Amino acid sequence: MLAAVYHGEGVVRVEEIPEPVPAPDEVVVHVEACGICGSDVQIANVPPGHPSTPPVVLGHEFVGRITAVGSAATGVEVGQRVIIDPDPKCGACAFCRAGRPANCANIVALGVYRDGALAEYVAAPAACAFPIAEDVPAEIAALTEPLACVVNATNRAAIRPGESAVVYGAGAIGLLFVAVFRASGASPVVVVEPNPRRRAVALEVGADHALSPEDFASRRAGILPLGADVVADAVGSALGDAIDVAAMGARIVVFGMNQNAVVPIRQVVITEKSIGIFGTYITHYTFPAAIRMIESGSLNLTPIVSDVVPLADALDGLARLRSGEATKVVIVP
């Protein structure tokens, strides 16, 4: 089968590899659509901004149909259309047993440490499969996994109707924050993004204001005279700015991941403002909620997907995301 394989620092090739065979507790999924995540871009960067174990097939945001079921797998059947949680939790480590599965010590993430779904087929634990309705367009269904991650982050921020929110970054994750914050009743929702194309998409998705960093600096006092109640760093390098814009008693969710970023902060401001800071990037029992939101059509997610391309063009898709030309690239194998 064809797959996009990461071979080490800066090297990704679309090449032929063997089709997967399910282990007893696994399923094989024929991939309908797989989104390219910002973490895929970070893995492929030089130097890498996200850890991985090459060689590995990239891709973890996907929808597909089960074509094979392992001998010990239960609750699944051939032909089911499913979303897969790409971060299988062990259920047995100290963190899982303490009710914190998002901190599981034994996660082997699909598309990062084991083969993922930028391919025609992918093997995955059967316990990680969640059914999704047949009528959801594939490119929207492929947003379920990142949406589930953003729902978890929003839950941690405990945003309430009428609270103000600032989102740094209008890539796919930032745009999903906008959609969920809007659905949660936040007002105003402000996006800070240097790319004008992405700012336009943020307004379509539901932002009240989508501003360049320079415009935000000049207009901030008028829009947020007391600061923002909730701030989301969707880029992985905006914590200093988030602390600065946070209101008294605000909550900050740090979501974006860039292990090369070193951000200066004034710690005393955190104390003076009584700010809560939460690091979060995967799910916490939030797949069912995300699937319901996707199936209901309650969020305006269509503008987020800017490119739907074949697997042969995966490298171009990575490049378009890296350059900011695209907001979300979805691969259709």
C-alpha positions as CSV (number, residue, x, y, z in Angstrom):
1,M,0.0,0.0,0.0
2,L,1.0,3.7,-0.3
3,A,2.0,5.6,2.9
4,A,3.7,8.8,4.0
5,V,6.7,7.5,6.0
6,Y,8.9,9.7,8.3
7,H,12.5,8.4,8.1
8,G,14.3,10.9,10.4
9,E,15.2,14.5,10.6
10,G,13.4,16.3,7.7
11,V,12.9,13.2,5.6
12,V,9.3,12.1,4.7
13,R,8.7,9.9,1.7
14,V,5.5,8.7,0.1
15,E,6.3,5.0,-0.7
16,E,5.0,1.5,-0.9
17,I,5.0,-0.5,2.4
18,P,3.2,-3.8,3.3
19,E,-0.5,-3.6,4.4
20,P,-1.0,-4.1,8.1
21,V,-2.3,-7.3,9.7
22,P,-4.3,-6.9,12.9
23,A,-3.0,-8.3,16.2
24,P,-5.6,-10.2,18.2
25,D,-6.9,-7.1,20.0
26,E,-6.8,-4.8,16.9
27,V,-8.7,-3.8,13.8
28,V,-7.5,-2.8,10.4
29,V,-9.2,0.4,9.1
30,H,-9.4,1.4,5.4
31,V,-8.7,5.1,5.7
32,E,-11.3,7.4,4.2
33,A,-9.6,10.6,5.1
34,C,-6.7,11.7,7.4
35,G,-5.9,15.2,8.4
36,I,-2.3,16.5,8.6
37,C,-1.8,17.8,12.1
38,G,0.5,20.5,13.3
39,S,2.4,17.9,15.2
40,D,3.1,16.1,11.9
41,V,4.6,19.3,10.6
42,Q,6.7,19.6,13.8
43,I,7.9,16.0,13.5
44,A,9.0,16.7,9.9
45,N,10.7,20.0,10.7
46,V,14.5,20.5,11.0
47,P,15.2,20.3,13.9
48,P,12.1,18.3,14.9
49,G,9.7,20.2,17.1
50,H,7.9,17.1,18.3
51,P,9.4,13.7,19.2
52,S,8.8,10.6,17.1
53,T,10.3,7.2,16.4
54,P,11.3,6.7,12.7
55,P,10.6,5.0,10.5
56,V,6.9,5.5,11.1
57,V,3.8,6.3,9.0
58,L,2.6,9.7,10.0
59,G,-1.1,10.7,10.6
60,H,-3.5,10.3,13.5
61,E,-6.6,12.3,12.7
62,F,-8.7,9.9,10.6
63,V,-11.9,8.3,9.7
64,G,-12.3,5.0,7.9
65,R,-14.1,1.7,7.7
66,I,-13.1,-1.5,9.5
67,T,-11.9,-4.2,7.0
68,A,-10.4,-6.8,9.4
69,V,-11.0,-7.7,13.1
70,G,-8.5,-9.5,15.3
71,S,-9.4,-12.8,17.0
72,A,-9.8,-11.2,20.4
73,A,-11.3,-7.9,19.5
74,T,-14.9,-7.2,20.8
75,G,-17.5,-4.5,20.2
76,V,-16.5,-3.9,16.6
77,E,-17.3,-5.5,13.2
78,V,-16.2,-5.4,9.6
79,G,-17.9,-2.6,7.7
80,Q,-18.3,-0.2,10.6
81,R,-17.3,3.4,9.9
82,V,-15.2,4.6,12.8
83,I,-13.0,7.3,14.3
84,I,-9.9,6.0,16.2
85,D,-8.4,7.5,19.4
86,P,-4.7,7.5,18.3
87,D,-3.5,7.6,21.9
88,P,-4.3,4.2,23.5
89,K,-4.4,4.4,27.2
90,C,-3.2,1.4,29.2
91,G,-5.7,1.7,32.0
92,A,-3.1,0.2,34.4
93,C,-0.4,2.8,35.1
94,A,-0.5,5.0,38.2
95,F,-2.0,7.9,36.2
96,C,-4.7,5.9,34.5
97,R,-5.7,4.3,37.9
98,A,-5.8,7.8,39.4
99,G,-8.4,8.9,36.8
100,R,-5.9,10.8,34.6
101,P,-5.7,8.8,31.4
102,A,-4.5,11.8,29.4
103,N,-1.3,11.4,31.4
104,C,-1.0,7.7,30.8
105,A,2.6,6.6,31.1
106,N,2.3,3.9,28.4
107,I,0.8,5.6,25.4
108,V,2.2,4.5,22.1
109,A,0.6,7.1,19.8
110,L,-0.4,6.2,16.3
111,G,1.4,8.3,13.7
112,V,4.1,9.2,16.2
113,Y,5.6,6.0,17.8
114,R,3.7,3.4,15.7
115,D,2.3,3.5,12.2
116,G,-0.5,5.9,11.6
117,A,-3.1,6.8,9.0
118,L,-1.4,8.8,6.2
119,A,-1.8,5.5,4.4
120,E,-4.4,3.4,2.7
121,Y,-4.8,1.1,5.7
122,V,-3.9,1.3,9.4
123,A,-4.0,-1.1,12.3
124,A,-5.3,0.2,15.6
125,P,-6.5,-1.1,19.0
126,A,-10.2,-2.2,18.7
127,A,-10.9,-0.5,22.1
128,C,-10.0,2.8,20.5
129,A,-12.7,2.6,17.8
130,F,-15.7,4.9,18.0
131,P,-18.6,4.6,15.5
132,I,-19.6,7.8,13.5
133,A,-22.6,8.4,11.3
134,E,-22.4,7.6,7.6
135,D,-23.7,11.0,6.5
136,V,-20.8,13.1,8.0
137,P,-18.5,14.2,5.1
138,A,-15.1,12.4,5.4
139,E,-13.1,15.7,5.6
140,I,-15.3,16.9,8.5
141,A,-15.2,13.5,10.2
142,A,-11.4,13.6,10.1
143,L,-11.6,16.7,12.4
144,T,-13.1,14.6,15.3
145,E,-9.8,13.7,17.0
146,P,-8.4,17.3,17.2
147,L,-11.9,18.5,18.2
148,A,-12.0,15.9,21.0
149,C,-8.6,17.3,22.2
150,V,-9.9,20.9,22.1
151,V,-13.1,19.9,24.0
152,N,-10.8,18.4,26.7
153,A,-8.8,21.7,26.8
154,T,-12.0,23.7,27.0
155,N,-13.3,21.6,29.8
156,R,-10.1,22.2,31.7
157,A,-10.4,26.0,31.2
158,A,-14.0,25.7,32.5
159,I,-15.2,28.6,30.3
160,R,-18.6,30.0,31.2
161,P,-21.1,31.8,29.0
162,G,-20.3,35.5,28.7
163,E,-16.6,35.2,29.5
164,S,-14.1,36.7,27.1
165,A,-11.6,34.5,25.3
166,V,-8.4,35.1,23.3
167,V,-6.9,32.4,21.0
168,Y,-3.3,32.7,19.8
169,G,-3.0,31.1,16.4
170,A,-5.6,30.4,13.7
171,G,-4.3,27.1,12.4
172,A,-6.8,24.2,12.7
173,I,-6.4,23.8,16.4
174,G,-6.9,27.6,17.0
175,L,-9.9,27.5,14.8
176,L,-11.4,24.6,16.7
177,F,-10.9,26.6,19.9
178,V,-12.8,29.4,18.3
179,A,-15.7,27.1,17.3
180,V,-15.9,25.5,20.8
181,F,-15.6,28.8,22.7
182,R,-18.3,30.3,20.6
183,A,-20.6,27.2,21.2
184,S,-19.8,27.6,24.9
185,G,-21.2,31.1,24.9
186,A,-17.9,33.0,25.2
187,S,-18.0,36.7,24.2
188,P,-16.0,38.3,22.8
189,V,-13.8,35.7,21.1
190,V,-10.6,37.2,19.8
191,V,-8.1,35.6,17.6
192,V,-4.5,36.8,17.3
193,E,-2.9,35.6,14.0
194,P,-0.4,37.1,11.7
195,N,-1.6,35.4,8.5
196,P,-4.5,37.3,6.8
197,R,-5.9,34.1,5.2
198,R,-6.2,32.4,8.5
199,R,-7.7,35.5,10.1
200,A,-10.5,35.4,7.5
201,V,-11.3,31.8,8.3
202,A,-11.4,32.6,12.0
203,L,-14.2,35.1,11.4
204,E,-16.1,32.5,9.3
205,V,-15.8,30.0,12.1
206,G,-17.1,32.4,14.7
207,A,-14.5,34.8,16.0
208,D,-15.7,38.3,16.9
209,H,-12.3,39.8,16.1
210,A,-9.4,38.3,14.2
211,L,-6.4,40.6,14.4
212,S,-2.7,40.7,13.6
213,P,-0.4,40.9,16.6
214,E,0.2,44.6,15.9
215,D,-3.5,45.4,15.6
216,F,-4.3,43.5,18.7
217,A,-1.7,45.4,20.6
218,S,-3.3,48.7,19.5
219,R,-6.9,47.7,20.0
220,R,-6.7,45.4,23.0
221,A,-7.6,48.0,25.6
222,G,-10.8,48.8,23.9
223,I,-11.8,45.2,23.2
224,L,-10.7,43.7,26.5
225,P,-10.4,46.5,29.1
226,L,-10.0,44.0,31.9
227,G,-8.1,41.3,30.0
228,A,-9.3,37.9,28.8
229,D,-11.0,35.4,31.1
230,V,-9.7,32.4,29.1
231,V,-6.6,32.3,26.8
232,A,-5.7,29.5,24.5
233,D,-2.1,29.1,23.2
234,A,-2.6,27.1,20.0
235,V,0.9,27.7,18.7
236,G,3.1,26.5,21.5
237,S,5.1,29.7,22.0
238,A,2.6,32.3,23.2
239,L,2.6,31.7,27.0
240,G,4.3,35.0,27.7
241,D,1.7,36.9,25.7
242,A,-1.1,34.8,27.2
243,I,0.0,35.8,30.7
244,D,0.2,39.4,29.7
245,V,-3.4,39.5,28.3
246,A,-5.0,37.4,31.0
247,A,-7.5,39.0,33.3
248,M,-7.4,38.6,37.1
249,G,-8.3,35.0,37.9
250,A,-8.0,33.9,34.3
251,R,-7.3,30.4,33.0
252,I,-4.7,29.7,30.3
253,V,-4.7,26.5,28.3
254,V,-1.3,25.8,26.7
255,F,-2.0,23.4,23.8
256,G,0.4,24.0,20.9
257,M,3.6,21.9,21.1
258,N,7.0,23.2,19.9
259,Q,9.9,21.7,21.9
260,N,12.3,24.2,20.4
261,A,10.4,27.2,21.8
262,V,11.9,29.0,24.9
263,V,9.5,31.7,26.2
264,P,10.5,34.3,28.7
265,I,7.8,34.9,31.3
266,R,7.4,37.1,34.4
267,Q,6.4,34.6,37.0
268,V,5.2,37.3,39.5
269,V,2.4,38.2,37.1
270,I,1.0,34.7,37.5
271,T,0.9,35.1,41.2
272,E,-0.4,38.6,41.2
273,K,-3.3,37.8,38.8
274,S,-4.0,34.4,40.4
275,I,-3.8,32.8,36.9
276,G,-4.4,29.1,36.4
277,I,-2.3,27.5,33.6
278,F,-3.2,24.1,32.2
279,G,-1.1,22.1,29.8
280,T,-3.3,19.9,27.6
281,Y,-3.0,18.4,24.2
282,I,-4.9,15.0,24.0
283,T,-8.3,13.7,25.0
284,H,-9.9,12.8,28.3
285,Y,-13.0,10.7,27.6
286,T,-14.1,13.5,25.1
287,F,-14.5,11.4,21.9
288,P,-18.2,10.8,22.4
289,A,-18.9,14.5,23.0
290,A,-16.8,15.5,19.9
291,I,-18.6,12.9,17.8
292,R,-22.0,14.2,18.9
293,M,-20.9,17.8,18.0
294,I,-19.7,16.7,14.6
295,E,-22.8,14.6,13.8
296,S,-25.2,17.4,14.9
297,G,-23.5,20.0,12.7
298,S,-23.7,22.5,15.6
299,L,-20.2,23.8,14.8
300,N,-19.3,25.6,11.6
301,L,-16.2,23.5,10.7
302,T,-16.4,23.5,6.9
303,P,-14.2,26.7,6.5
304,I,-11.4,25.0,8.4
305,V,-10.6,22.5,5.7
306,S,-8.7,24.4,3.0
307,D,-7.2,21.5,1.1
308,V,-8.4,17.9,0.3
309,V,-5.7,16.1,-1.7
310,P,-4.6,12.6,-2.6
311,L,-1.9,10.7,-0.6
312,A,0.6,11.2,-3.4
313,D,0.5,14.9,-2.6
314,A,1.1,14.5,1.2
315,L,4.5,16.3,1.1
316,D,3.0,19.3,-0.7
317,G,0.3,19.3,2.0
318,L,3.0,19.4,4.7
319,A,4.7,22.3,2.9
320,R,1.4,24.2,2.5
321,L,0.7,24.0,6.3
322,R,4.3,24.9,7.2
323,S,4.1,28.0,5.0
324,G,0.7,29.1,6.3
325,E,-1.0,28.8,2.8
326,A,-3.4,26.2,4.2
327,T,-5.4,26.0,7.4
328,K,-6.1,22.3,7.3
329,V,-5.0,19.7,4.8
330,V,-7.0,16.5,4.6
331,I,-5.5,13.5,2.8
332,V,-7.9,11.2,0.9
333,P,-5.9,8.0,0.1
